[in-house]
Amino acid sequence: MDSNLGPSEGGRQYLRRPSILPRIEDSLSEEEEGALKRDIIWGGRRRWNEDDALNTRIIDDGRPRLDQDAWNLTPSQSATTSYAPSMANSSNPLYPVKPFAPSVVNEDESDNKSGISKYTYYSDLDAEKFIRKIEGRAYNVLNDTYFLPTDEDEWTRLNKQHLAFMVALGELYPEPQVVRAVLAPAPTGERKRILDLGTGTGVWATTMAHNFPEVDVVGIDLAPVPLDLESVPSNCCFEIDDINLGLEHFRDSFDLIHARLIGSGLKDFQKTLQDVHACLRPGGLILWVDVDYDMYMGDEPTYAPFALEEDELRPTQNQRSWTQRVVYELRRGAVGTGRSDLFTMATRLDEGLWDDPMLDPDTCRTASLYLPLGPWVQGTTDGQTQRLKYVGSLMRQDTVSFQRASQAVMKKLGWNSQRVEKWCQLAENELMTMDTKLWARIRYAWGRRRGADGSAPSLPPSPKYSPELGSEAAHISPWPYYFIYTTREQALREMQRRNEGKDITPPPGPDIRNAGARAPEPEEK
C-alpha cells in the first residue's frame, strides 16, 4: 500500500495520524472540554506527550487497517506475521497449518521444532477473517468468552480508559522504580523483553516501546491492532492469538508481562495465571490489572447495590445503581453460561500472589485504584480537583460507551430489547446527573519470579530512577484513592471491608419465556 496516498485516494477514507486527545475532545461536554483545554491539567504540567498518543488509520467500513509489509520482522520474514502454536496448529480453517496453507513461507529448523508458523498477512483481506458483525458492531471470532466489540468506537473507549488509568496512576504501571530496574540493560547485553497481553489498541505496548527503545515489546490480542506500520516502533510487534489455548511457546522469555483487563475473556483463570507466570524469566515482573465488576458509591467508597425492576418507576432514586445493574447482569451472564472465570480472577488478584509457587512473596503486592465515574470529586487543592475531575470525565465516557456496547450481549442473554434499552438509558442518566456518586475500582496485583535459589534476583541500580534525576511522576501528588497492600493479611482485611453489603439476594434473571421466544441471533456478516 502506498503510504503517501491522500485522505480520499484509493477509494478509502483515512485518518492521518490523529492523536488521542483531539478525538477525545470531540466528545467532551463544554465543562469537560474546558478542563481538557487548560494548559495545566494538574500540578503545573501535562503528563502525556502528543507524540506518544495512539496513531490509527481506519478504513471506511470500520475494520482495522494493518498495512504490515513486515510488522517489524526481520528481512527473512518480510510480509509475515508470527503466530503462536495454538493458532498455527488449530483445526479452524482460518488459521493456516504447515505445510498445506499456500501463505506459509519457509521456516527454519527451530520453527519446525516449535510448531510456530510464519503466515503472510494481507491486511485488507485477512482482517475480515478475525472479525464478525453483529447488530452493526464488529467482534472477534477467536473467543466468544470476551464479549466486547473490536471496532472504532471501542478503540476510542479503550484509549480514554488508558488515559484515565495513566493520569490517575501517574505512570503506565505501578511500582515504576521496580519496572525500570527490571528493564535496565543486562550486563550480558541480552535484550530485555516485554509481553502485553490483551494489547487492545496497542497504545500501552507502543508507548512502552518508545520509552524503552532498548527493549523488545510483543503485544497479543484476539483481533488485529488498529495501527499502521509507520505508527509502530521498530522494537514492537503484535500477534493475534487466544491465550486460553496456552503460552508454552513463550516459556521463560520475558522480563515484564502486562496483563490488563483480560479476565472477562479467560475460561480458566488459574490455568492462565500459571501459563503467564511461566513466561517470565527469573526475576521477571508480572503486572495484573483488572476491573472490579462491583461498583462503589459515596465519598468513602462502599458497595453500590444494584437497581431493581421496581426502580424503573422511580427514575430519580439514588440509593441503588442502574450502572451496577447493567454490569451485574453482564457478569452474571458471562459466568452463568460457563464462558468466563471472573470470580476466580477477582479472588486470586484481590487476595494477592503471595502463595504463588513461581513468585517471590517478598516482591508481591496488591492495590486498589478507585476512579470516579464523573467529574464530581473535590480534591484538597485546585490542581488535585482538576485531575480528579478530568479522570472522572474520561471514566464516565468510558462507562457510557461500555454500556452501549453491552446491549447486544444482554439481548443475547435473554433480556427483552426494550428493557435493555431502558436500563442503559437510566444508567446513562445516572452518570450524567451524578446524583449517585459512583466509583470504579481497578485491581492490581504483581510480583517477581523466583530465581534458582528461591528468591527473585536482586535488582541492579538504574539511573532512570536515581534520587538525583528523579522522574516527572515524582512531582505529581499521589492519587488520593490509590491503596497498596504489602501483605496478604492487609489484602484480606481490605477484601472483608469492601465486601460489606454484598450478601444480598440476586435480582430475578431474564424472563425464561421471553428468552425462549426471543428472535433468532442476528445474522453474522
Disulfide bonds with the S-S distance in Angstrom:
none
